[in-house]
Every structure is written in structure tokens, then in C-alpha cells.
């Protein structure tokens, strides 16, 4: 098995939206941190959650799955999961998988 890499996640409230800002690569080895953060936020409120991907250099299929599950949870609660700032490598994963249009982007 691979080594688990640390991924920092900052969260803040901006004008009624919670902004989640992970940093680094998000993959199988560290995706649990993002999953836990998004699950906690979706259970605490039904407002929009913005995931700021400006400082994410890579995502894999497990990260994409966590984002899809979070979007579904938020939608069921009347909120939205919004992805912003995807870097070229991350944007390419979203494009190749057809997920770029699945997430609301402001």
C-alpha cells in the first residue's frame, strides 16, 4: 500500500456560504479527511458549500466520488456543492469524467 500523505483543509464562513479549501493532492491515501469535513458540514447546515480547488494539484477517482456524494447530500438538503478554482490537472479530470457540468460553478 502507498503511504498516507497529509492534506490540509481550511474552512471558513463567507457571506452565508461555507468555503472548504483543501491543499495538495487528494487521493485514496488521504481522502478520508475531505470526506469527514464535507459530511460534517452537510449535517450542520443546508446552505451552499463551496470547495475551493485553487491549491489542489491532483484528484483521483476516490476524491471525485467523495465530491459527488457530498453534492448529492447537499442537494437533498436544499443546498449546493459548488466547485471553484480547479487547476488545469484537476479541471481535466472533471472534464474527462463528464463531471464538470455536474457541479455548480459560480
C-alpha positions as CSV (number, residue, x, y, z in Angstrom):
1,X,0.0,0.0,0.0
2,X,1.1,3.6,-0.6
3,X,2.0,6.0,2.1
4,X,-0.6,8.3,3.5
5,X,0.1,11.9,2.7
6,X,-1.2,14.8,4.7
7,X,-3.7,17.1,3.1
8,X,-4.6,20.4,4.9
9,X,-8.1,21.7,4.7
10,X,-9.2,25.2,5.7
11,X,-12.8,26.0,6.3
12,X,-14.4,29.4,6.7
13,X,-17.8,31.1,6.5
14,X,-18.1,33.7,3.8
15,X,-21.4,35.6,3.3
16,X,-23.5,32.6,4.3
17,X,-21.5,30.1,2.4
18,X,-19.0,27.7,3.9
19,X,-15.8,27.6,1.9
20,X,-13.7,24.4,2.1
21,X,-10.2,24.9,0.8
22,X,-8.1,21.7,0.6
23,X,-4.4,22.0,-0.2
24,X,-2.2,19.4,-2.0
25,X,-3.2,16.2,-3.7
26,X,-6.4,14.4,-2.9
27,X,-6.4,10.7,-3.4
28,X,-7.1,7.3,-1.9
29,X,-4.4,7.8,0.8
30,X,-5.9,11.0,2.3
31,X,-9.4,11.4,1.0
32,X,-11.0,10.5,4.4
33,X,-10.1,13.9,5.7
34,X,-12.1,15.6,2.9
35,X,-15.0,13.1,3.3
36,X,-15.2,13.8,7.1
37,X,-15.1,17.6,6.6
38,X,-17.8,17.6,3.9
39,X,-20.0,15.1,5.8
40,X,-19.8,17.3,9.0
41,X,-20.6,20.5,7.0
42,X,-23.6,18.9,5.3
43,X,-25.0,17.7,8.6
44,X,-24.6,21.2,10.2
45,X,-26.4,23.3,7.6
46,X,-28.3,23.2,4.4
47,X,-26.6,26.3,2.8
48,X,-24.2,26.1,0.0
49,X,-20.8,24.6,0.5
50,X,-18.0,25.9,-1.8
51,X,-15.0,23.7,-2.4
52,X,-12.1,26.0,-3.5
53,X,-9.7,23.8,-5.6
54,X,-7.1,26.5,-6.3
55,X,-4.5,24.8,-4.2
56,X,-5.3,21.2,-5.2
57,X,-2.8,19.8,-7.7
58,X,-4.4,16.4,-8.3
59,X,-7.5,14.4,-7.6
60,X,-8.2,10.7,-8.2
61,X,-11.4,8.8,-8.6
62,X,-11.9,8.4,-4.8
63,X,-11.7,12.2,-4.4
64,X,-14.2,12.6,-7.3
65,X,-16.5,10.1,-5.6
66,X,-16.4,12.0,-2.3
67,X,-17.3,15.2,-4.1
68,X,-20.2,13.5,-6.0
69,X,-21.6,12.1,-2.7
70,X,-21.3,15.4,-1.0
71,X,-23.1,17.1,-3.9
72,X,-25.9,14.6,-3.6
73,X,-26.2,15.1,0.2
74,X,-26.2,18.9,-0.2
75,X,-28.9,18.7,-3.0
76,X,-31.1,16.5,-0.8
77,X,-30.8,19.2,2.0
78,X,-31.7,22.0,-0.4
79,X,-28.2,23.3,-0.7
80,X,-25.5,23.1,-3.4
81,X,-21.9,21.9,-3.6
82,X,-20.0,24.4,-5.7
83,X,-16.5,23.8,-7.1
84,X,-14.3,26.8,-7.9
85,X,-10.8,27.4,-9.0
86,X,-9.9,24.0,-10.4
87,X,-6.3,23.9,-11.6
88,X,-5.7,22.5,-15.1
89,X,-4.9,18.9,-14.0
90,X,-8.0,18.8,-11.8
91,X,-10.2,20.5,-14.4
92,X,-9.1,17.9,-16.9
93,X,-10.2,15.1,-14.6
94,X,-13.6,16.7,-14.2
95,X,-13.8,17.2,-18.0
96,X,-12.7,13.7,-18.9
97,X,-15.2,12.1,-16.5
98,X,-18.0,14.4,-17.6
99,X,-18.4,15.8,-14.1
100,X,-17.6,19.5,-14.9
101,X,-21.2,20.1,-15.8
102,X,-22.5,18.1,-12.8
103,X,-21.1,20.6,-10.2
104,X,-22.5,24.1,-10.0
105,X,-19.8,26.6,-10.7
106,X,-20.2,30.3,-10.0
